[in-house]
Amino acid sequence: MEYFGIFSFVMVIALYSKVHRLERILRENGIGSVRAVGLGDQLRKQVGQTVELTLETNDGDIMGKVCKVLDTDETWALVLVGEGKKNECEKLIRLDNVKQIKVK
């Protein structure tokens, strides 16, 4: 009976990754949700300012990042993220993963 449970768990994990891959393909082809349509325009207005972006990670978690917007287009945003006391790095963030924008 334990083997059936382990097999089921492995199958769920495998199918979960396929669903995420399918969602990404649909979004790239413009078939998926349209929630990120206006985010590029909203972030373009915030270039040079510090904002807090609420992001959805690959494993479904949601986290907030305080960052400075450097550049943006319809799909990606280039931001400067502080990691620690003096460490800053540039990161590209896909706008499909952004859930919320708060201006600081």
N, C-alpha and C positions, 0 to 999 in steps of 0.2 A: 504494500500500500504506500510505503514511503517513496518508492521509486516513481509511482504515478504522480505524486506531489512534486517531486524534483523535476520530472519531465515536463509537467504543466508549467512550473515556474520558468524553466528555460524557454519554453515556447512563447510564453507571454513576453519575456524580455526580447526575444527575436522579433516578434510581431510588432512590439512597441517601436523598435528602431525602424522597421519598414514603414510604419504609419508616419513617423517624423520625416523620413526621406520622401515619401509621397507628398506630404504637406509642403515641403520645401520646393519640390518640383512644380507643384501647382502654383505656388506663390511666384516662382520665377517666371512662369508662363502667363501670369496675370489672371489665373483662374480662381485663385483662393480669395480670402477675405480682402476687403478694401480698407482696412483700418489704418494702414500706413500711408495712404495717399496724401493726406495733409500734413504729415509729420515732417516731410522734407521742407515744406514751406515754413512751418512753424520754427524749425531749427535754423533755417536760413536767416530768419529775423534775429536769432539769438547768437549769431557768430561773434566771437570775442567776449561773450558773457559767460558767467559760471551758472550752470544749471544742474539739477539733480535728475538723472534719468533712472526710471524704474524699468529694469530689464527682466526678461524671461530667459533663463539659462537653458542649455540643451536638455538637462534632466528635469525640467519643469519647475525648478525653483524660481522665486522672484527675489531680486536684490536691487538695492539702490546704489548708484554711483554718483558722487559729486565730481563734475568735470567741467572743463572749459571747452566750448565748441570752437573748433578751428575752421572746419569746412564741412559742407554737406551737399548731397544731391538727392535724387528721388529714392535711392536704395540704401546708401551708406552715409555715415556721419564720421568724420575724423575728429576725435576729441583728445584732450590732454588730461590724463588721469593722474592724480597724486597717489602714490603708493608708499606710504610711510612719511617720515619727516621731510626729507629733501629729494626723494625719488619721484620723478615724474616721467611718464612715458605716453607716447601717442598710441592710440588704439582706434581701429576701425570697428564701428558698431553697425550691424545690419538693422535698419529701421523697422523691419518686421518683428524684431525682438523687443522693441521699446513699447512699454505699456503706458507710461505716463511721463510728462515733462513738467518739472517745477522750476520756475525761475527764482534764483537766489538773489 
